[in-house]
Amino acid sequence: MTLKEGTNNHTYVVEKIRIELNLERRLEALGLTEGSQITVLNNDKKGAMTVKFRGTRFAFGRRIADNIFVKVAAV
């Protein structure tokens, strides 16, 4: 599933990121890599979504969120 399909207050594990190389490198520099846990804070499914990873909140646009593939994190 993609991150954009994620629901509020659920934690996911990043499986892969498929986006242009320069943006992928920027996300890696921020700490979002394969295997990272990411929590969806606000996803109204209309535009940008708010997520939290590595202790910091970020806003992702639809294009970015549609290219991050995740799975539900084990509890």
N, C-alpha and C positions, 0 to 999 in steps of 0.2 A: 504494500500500500504506500501511498505517498504521504508526506507530512501534512499536506493540505487536507487530507481525509481524516486526520487525527481529531480527537475530541478533547474538549477542555479538561484540564486537571488530570490527564493521563500521561504516563511516561513511556517513551519509545526508545529503541536502540537503532541507530543509523546503520543501515545495511550498505547503501551506496549513494554516491552523489554524482548525478549526471548533468553537468552544466559546463559552460565554457571554462577553459582552463584557468584564466585569470581570476574569475569569480570563485572557482573551486579552491584555488590557492589562498584567496582572501579568507574564505570560510575556515580553511585549515589553520591559518594564522590566528584566527579567533578561538580555535580549539574545537571546531566541529569537524570531526573525522569519523571514518567508519568505526563502529563499535562504541561511539559516544552515546551517552544517554541524553535525551532531550525531552523536556516537559512542555506540553502545550498549555499556555496560560489563558489565551483568548483566541478563539477561532470562530468568527461569525460567518465564515464561508463566503463573504462578499468581497473582501479585499485583503489588506495586510493582516497578518496574524502575529501574536506575541508569543514568544517561546522563551524558555530558560535552559541554558546549559552552561556548565562550568561556573555556576553561581552568578551568572549575569543574564539580564533580560535583553532580548533582541526582538526587533520587528522584521518579519520577512514578508516580502510581497508574494503574490500568487505564483509568479513565474519561478521564483526560487523554491518555494514550498512544493511546487509540482514536480521538481526535479531532485528532491531528496526522498529516498526510499527508506522506509522504516518498518520495524516489526514491534509488536507489543513487548515491553520489558517484562522479564520474569520477576515476580514479587519476592 
